[in-house]
Amino acid sequence: MLAWLAVLSILGMLLALVLYRQRNAEEALVEAERQWQHFQQQTKQYASYQPEMSYYFAHREGWQTSGLMQLPDFDQWESAWAKMQQQFSLPHLAYQIQPSMACPGGQCRQQWPLKQLPELNFTVTPIQLSWSVLHELDVSPWLRALQRQYHGMLLVRRCQWQLAEQAGSIAVQCDLAMFNFPNVLASAGSS
């Protein structure tokens, strides 16, 4: 009888051990399934970012070259305006670069051209251009070329046209906004 009790006790302990290991295996399986589902969700989410990432990597070098991803370099812009004056024969072009405004967390709503604000912090620098021309067509193609060259960075907000005191010339004043997104994906930019 004692032998049977000993055998039953041993069998009971083995059964308890088997059930304990089975429960641990089931818990590990549930955790592995949860991690797999999380991994699948992350993969789908990252795949949804692929068009934006492809666009970013295709344009990153141009944006870095133009300075879109750094704080504004006013010395660089001074030389850029001087170069543009010579290149486009705009001897009367005068410019005034105003101080930059930091726009963290969706501030500067009136500065952003679209209804939906970007989720990233940005800076905006107002620039005022003024010069005199003989005809409006002396200005319009140049402004379009300027916006194309600095696409996504310079926005022509408005231009005012007035007959100048000199007969036959037009005084033009345009307000521009220069946008920068400093430190955007800085780690990707350094790779």
Secondary structure, DSSP 8 states (H G I E B T S, - for coil): -HHHHHHHHHHHHHHHHHHHHHHHHHHHHHHHHHHHHHHHHHHHHHHHHHHHHHHHHHHHHHHHHHTTTS---HHHHHHHHHHHHHHTT-TT-EEEE---EEEGGG--TTTSSSSS--SS-EEEEEEEEEEEESSGGGTHHHHHHHHHHTTTTEEEEEEEEEE-SSTT-EEEEEEEEEEE-TTTTHHHHH-
